[in-house]
Amino acid sequence: MDIELPTQPIPDDVAEACAWLSAAERYVGPGGRLRDRVAAGDVLDMLLDVEPPYPPIDTSRPAEPLVDVAPHVIGALEREVAADRQPAHRLRVAMALGTLRQAFL
């Protein structure tokens, strides 16, 4: 018996940010740092903590270091914060953006 979970559509900019974060979370190559992988995972968790959940995210991007994907993630999250969405959603995205920025301090 298959169980179907109800999902909600994922905003395009959140989907883009999650795809890049997934690439950073999986990166174990040269120059890769564990704290960057953990930071990428933390930001992913913040973005995906919604009810009902989003469908599975795109994990097809090749693994890349967080420092290389950060500009893409930051751009997508800044666009999402500026979008006309529910305040709770915008706050969650802004908190995720702040967490990502702190990873580079």
Residue frames as a rotation matrix with the C-alpha (Angstrom) as fourth column:
MET 1
0.581 0.814 0.000 0.00
0.814 -0.581 0.000 0.00
0.000 0.000 -1.000 0.00
ASP 2
-0.453 -0.706 0.545 1.41
0.693 -0.663 -0.283 3.38
0.561 0.249 0.789 -1.02
ILE 3
0.265 0.463 -0.846 1.01
0.857 -0.515 -0.013 6.28
-0.442 -0.722 -0.533 1.33
GLU 4
-0.060 -0.224 0.973 0.71
0.710 -0.694 -0.117 9.70
0.702 0.684 0.201 -0.23
LEU 5
-0.259 -0.085 -0.962 1.67
0.828 -0.533 -0.175 12.69
-0.498 -0.842 0.208 1.84
PRO 6
0.796 0.519 0.311 0.06
0.605 -0.700 -0.380 16.00
0.021 0.490 -0.871 0.99
THR 7
-0.364 -0.918 -0.160 2.60
0.881 -0.395 0.262 18.58
-0.303 -0.046 0.952 -0.15
GLN 8
0.688 0.471 -0.552 2.55
0.247 -0.867 -0.432 22.24
-0.682 0.161 -0.713 -1.00
PRO 9
0.762 -0.429 0.485 4.23
0.490 -0.108 -0.865 23.88
0.423 0.897 0.128 -3.98
ILE 10
0.154 -0.800 -0.580 7.76
0.806 -0.238 0.542 25.09
-0.572 -0.551 0.608 -3.32
PRO 11
0.840 0.110 -0.531 8.42
-0.124 -0.914 -0.385 28.69
-0.528 0.390 -0.755 -4.40
ASP 12
0.873 -0.474 0.112 10.89
0.257 0.253 -0.933 28.84
0.414 0.843 0.343 -7.31
ASP 13
0.281 -0.819 0.500 13.53
-0.578 -0.561 -0.593 30.81
0.766 -0.122 -0.631 -5.42
VAL 14
0.339 -0.121 0.933 13.34
-0.852 0.382 0.359 28.48
-0.400 -0.916 0.027 -2.43
ALA 15
0.932 0.017 0.361 13.68
0.116 0.932 -0.343 25.50
-0.343 0.362 0.867 -4.77
GLU 16
0.667 -0.731 0.144 16.74
0.002 -0.191 -0.982 27.09
0.745 0.655 -0.126 -6.38
ALA 17
0.153 -0.607 0.780 18.34
-0.917 -0.381 -0.117 27.84
0.368 -0.698 -0.615 -3.02
CYS 18
0.565 0.126 0.815 17.66
-0.581 0.762 0.285 24.30
-0.585 -0.635 0.504 -1.79
ALA 19
0.969 -0.235 0.078 19.22
0.219 0.665 -0.714 22.75
0.116 0.709 0.696 -4.91
TRP 20
0.317 -0.895 0.313 22.41
-0.305 -0.409 -0.860 24.79
0.898 0.178 -0.402 -4.40
LEU 21
0.156 -0.228 0.961 22.46
-0.987 -0.072 0.143 24.03
0.037 -0.971 -0.236 -0.67
SER 22
0.894 0.186 0.407 22.10
-0.211 0.977 0.016 20.33
-0.394 -0.100 0.913 -1.38
ALA 23
0.726 -0.688 -0.012 25.16
0.188 0.215 -0.958 20.54
0.662 0.693 0.285 -3.63
ALA 24
0.022 -0.735 0.678 27.13
-0.659 -0.521 -0.543 22.24
0.752 -0.435 -0.495 -0.83
GLU 25
0.450 0.219 0.866 25.95
-0.860 0.368 0.354 19.79
-0.241 -0.904 0.354 1.80
ARG 26
0.968 -0.018 0.250 27.23
0.075 0.972 -0.222 16.86
-0.239 0.234 0.942 -0.28
TYR 27
0.659 -0.752 -0.020 30.65
-0.340 -0.275 -0.899 18.39
0.671 0.600 -0.437 -1.09
VAL 28
0.895 -0.423 0.142 33.56
0.055 0.420 0.906 16.40
-0.443 -0.803 0.399 0.36
GLY 29
0.683 -0.629 0.371 36.27
0.599 0.192 -0.778 17.37
0.418 0.753 0.508 -2.12
PRO 30
-0.344 -0.933 -0.106 39.40
0.877 -0.279 -0.392 19.49
0.336 -0.228 0.914 -1.78
GLY 31
-0.894 -0.094 0.438 38.97
-0.023 -0.967 -0.253 22.50
0.447 -0.236 0.863 0.46
GLY 32
0.101 0.992 -0.075 35.66
-0.011 0.076 0.997 21.21
0.995 -0.100 0.019 1.75
ARG 33
-0.850 -0.337 0.404 35.01
-0.367 -0.171 -0.914 22.00
0.377 -0.926 0.022 5.38
LEU 34
-0.639 0.608 -0.472 32.72
0.710 0.702 -0.057 20.09
0.297 -0.371 -0.880 7.68
ARG 35
-0.541 0.454 -0.708 31.35
0.396 -0.605 -0.690 23.31
-0.742 -0.654 0.148 9.16
ASP 36
-0.733 0.287 -0.617 30.30
-0.639 -0.603 0.477 24.46
-0.235 0.744 0.625 5.67
ARG 37
-0.727 0.477 -0.494 28.46
0.035 0.744 0.667 21.19
0.686 0.467 -0.558 5.08
VAL 38
-0.547 0.519 -0.657 26.74
0.829 0.228 -0.511 21.53
-0.116 -0.824 -0.555 8.46
ALA 39
-0.656 0.288 -0.698 25.82
-0.097 -0.949 -0.300 25.16
-0.748 -0.129 0.651 7.73
ALA 40
-0.778 0.376 -0.503 24.32
-0.558 -0.047 0.829 24.16
0.288 0.925 0.246 4.37
GLY 41
-0.617 0.543 -0.570 22.32
0.492 0.831 0.259 21.43
0.614 -0.120 -0.780 6.10
ASP 42
-0.610 0.371 -0.700 21.11
0.610 -0.344 -0.714 23.83
-0.505 -0.863 -0.017 8.80
VAL 43
-0.699 0.340 -0.629 19.90
-0.514 -0.851 0.111 26.33
-0.497 0.400 0.770 6.21
LEU 44
-0.737 0.443 -0.511 18.21
-0.243 0.532 0.811 23.55
0.631 0.722 -0.284 4.25
ASP 45
-0.622 0.497 -0.605 16.43
0.760 0.569 -0.314 22.40
0.188 -0.655 -0.732 7.41
MET 46
-0.641 0.370 -0.672 15.19
0.160 -0.793 -0.588 25.92
-0.751 -0.484 0.449 8.08
LEU 47
-0.698 0.343 -0.629 13.84
-0.704 -0.491 0.513 26.32
-0.133 0.801 0.584 4.55
LEU 48
-0.608 0.413 -0.678 12.18
-0.206 0.743 0.637 22.90
0.767 0.527 -0.367 4.48
ASP 49
-0.891 0.288 -0.350 10.51
0.434 0.317 -0.843 23.14
-0.131 -0.904 -0.408 7.89
VAL 50
-0.675 0.724 -0.143 7.02
-0.735 -0.639 0.227 23.72
0.073 0.258 0.963 6.51
GLU 51
-0.760 0.540 0.360 3.66
0.323 0.796 -0.513 22.06
-0.564 -0.274 -0.779 6.95
PRO 52
0.893 -0.046 0.447 2.53
0.112 0.986 -0.121 20.50
-0.435 0.158 0.886 4.70
PRO 53
0.012 -1.000 -0.005 6.02
0.209 -0.003 0.978 19.70
-0.978 -0.013 0.209 3.40
TYR 54
0.192 -0.107 -0.975 7.43
-0.905 -0.403 -0.134 20.64
-0.379 0.909 -0.174 0.03
PRO 55
0.995 0.045 -0.087 7.98
-0.080 0.883 -0.463 17.85
0.056 0.468 0.882 -2.48
PRO 56
0.473 -0.880 0.031 11.52
0.696 0.395 0.599 16.41
-0.540 -0.262 0.800 -2.62
ILE 57
0.579 -0.339 -0.741 14.14
-0.398 -0.911 0.106 18.97
-0.711 0.234 -0.663 -3.60
ASP 58
0.902 -0.345 -0.258 16.41
-0.187 0.225 -0.956 18.81
0.388 0.911 0.139 -6.65
THR 59
0.607 -0.739 0.292 19.58
-0.250 0.172 0.953 16.94
-0.755 -0.651 -0.080 -5.70
SER 60
0.795 -0.222 0.564 20.96
0.577 0.561 -0.593 16.60
-0.185 0.797 0.575 -9.24
ARG 61
0.819 -0.559 0.129 23.46
-0.461 -0.775 -0.433 19.47
0.342 0.295 -0.892 -9.10
PRO 62
0.258 -0.808 -0.530 27.06
0.432 0.587 -0.685 18.34
0.864 -0.052 0.500 -8.78
ALA 63
0.685 -0.075 -0.724 28.52
0.714 -0.126 0.689 18.75
-0.143 -0.989 -0.033 -5.29
GLU 64
0.115 -0.620 0.776 30.31
0.384 -0.693 -0.610 22.09
0.916 0.369 0.158 -4.87
PRO 65
-0.657 -0.403 -0.636 31.83
0.735 -0.159 -0.659 23.95
0.165 -0.901 0.401 -1.91
LEU 66
0.298 0.817 -0.493 29.54
0.904 -0.408 -0.131 26.29
-0.308 -0.407 -0.860 -0.01
VAL 67
-0.206 -0.447 -0.870 31.78
0.179 -0.892 0.416 29.25
-0.962 -0.070 0.264 -0.80
ASP 68
-0.979 -0.189 0.072 31.10
0.092 -0.100 0.991 28.67
-0.181 0.977 0.115 -4.52
VAL 69
-0.452 0.879 0.153 27.33
0.730 0.266 0.630 28.21
0.513 0.397 -0.761 -4.25
ALA 70
-0.386 0.289 -0.876 26.70
0.771 -0.421 -0.478 30.88
-0.507 -0.860 -0.061 -1.60
PRO 71
-0.874 0.087 -0.478 26.19
-0.242 -0.931 0.273 33.75
-0.422 0.354 0.835 -4.11
HIS 72
-0.712 0.651 -0.261 23.47
-0.081 0.293 0.953 31.71
0.697 0.700 -0.156 -5.86
VAL 73
-0.292 0.596 -0.748 21.78
0.889 0.458 0.018 30.82
0.354 -0.660 -0.663 -2.57
ILE 74
-0.595 0.012 -0.804 21.97
0.503 -0.774 -0.384 34.38
-0.627 -0.633 0.455 -1.22
GLY 75
-0.937 0.241 -0.253 20.54
-0.349 -0.650 0.674 35.80
-0.002 0.720 0.694 -4.45
ALA 76
-0.503 0.783 -0.365 17.64
0.221 0.525 0.822 33.35
0.835 0.333 -0.437 -4.45
LEU 77
-0.225 0.419 -0.880 16.86
0.971 0.173 -0.166 33.94
0.082 -0.891 -0.446 -0.77
GLU 78
-0.801 -0.069 -0.595 17.05
0.192 -0.970 -0.146 37.72
-0.567 -0.231 0.790 -1.12
ARG 79
-0.815 0.560 -0.148 14.53
-0.338 -0.252 0.907 37.53
0.471 0.789 0.395 -4.00
GLU 80
-0.294 0.726 -0.622 12.28
0.581 0.652 0.487 35.32
0.759 -0.218 -0.614 -1.87
VAL 81
-0.498 0.084 -0.863 12.40
0.790 -0.366 -0.492 37.69
-0.357 -0.927 0.116 1.12
ALA 82
-0.888 0.105 -0.448 11.40
-0.212 -0.958 0.195 40.54
-0.409 0.268 0.873 -1.20
ALA 83
-0.766 0.635 -0.098 8.49
0.173 0.351 0.920 38.55
0.619 0.688 -0.379 -2.67
ASP 84
-0.364 0.753 0.548 4.95
-0.873 -0.481 0.080 39.22
0.324 -0.450 0.832 -1.54
ARG 85
-0.319 0.179 -0.931 4.48
0.141 0.980 0.141 36.18
0.937 -0.086 -0.338 0.71
GLN 86
0.759 0.595 -0.265 3.11
0.282 0.068 0.957 35.38
0.587 -0.801 -0.116 4.15
PRO 87
0.521 -0.570 0.636 5.07
-0.750 -0.661 0.022 37.07
0.408 -0.489 -0.771 6.97
ALA 88
0.641 -0.285 0.713 5.95
-0.408 0.660 0.631 33.72
-0.651 -0.695 0.307 8.60
HIS 89
0.782 -0.354 0.513 7.41
0.608 0.617 -0.500 32.46
-0.139 0.703 0.697 5.32
ARG 90
0.632 -0.552 0.544 9.42
0.005 -0.699 -0.715 35.63
0.775 0.454 -0.440 4.77
LEU 91
0.573 -0.410 0.710 10.72
-0.820 -0.279 0.500 35.46
-0.007 -0.868 -0.496 8.35
ARG 92
0.734 -0.295 0.612 11.80
0.084 0.933 0.350 31.81
-0.675 -0.206 0.709 7.94
VAL 93
0.701 -0.475 0.533 13.63
0.651 0.119 -0.750 32.68
0.293 0.872 0.392 4.70
ALA 94
0.595 -0.478 0.645 15.26
-0.399 -0.873 -0.279 35.74
0.697 -0.091 -0.711 6.29
MET 95
0.649 -0.356 0.672 16.45
-0.627 0.250 0.738 33.64
-0.431 -0.900 -0.061 9.23
ALA 96
0.729 -0.384 0.566 17.90
0.523 0.846 -0.100 31.06
-0.440 0.369 0.818 6.83
LEU 97
0.665 -0.472 0.579 19.66
0.325 -0.515 -0.793 33.87
0.672 0.716 -0.189 4.96
GLY 98
0.612 -0.413 0.674 21.09
-0.727 -0.631 0.272 35.21
0.313 -0.657 -0.686 8.21
THR 99
0.718 -0.333 0.611 22.34
-0.162 0.774 0.612 31.74
-0.677 -0.538 0.502 9.19
LEU 100
0.708 -0.456 0.539 24.07
0.705 0.415 -0.575 31.38
0.039 0.787 0.616 5.84
ARG 101
0.610 -0.477 0.633 25.71
-0.101 -0.839 -0.535 34.78
0.786 0.262 -0.560 6.13
GLN 102
0.694 -0.332 0.639 26.95
-0.705 -0.131 0.697 33.94
-0.148 -0.934 -0.325 9.65
ALA 103
0.842 -0.388 0.375 28.71
0.381 0.920 0.095 30.88
-0.382 0.063 0.922 8.24
PHE 104
0.446 -0.682 0.580 31.09
0.685 -0.157 -0.711 33.29
0.576 0.715 0.397 6.51
LEU 105
0.821 -0.151 0.551 31.97
-0.390 -0.853 0.348 35.45
0.417 -0.500 -0.759 9.52
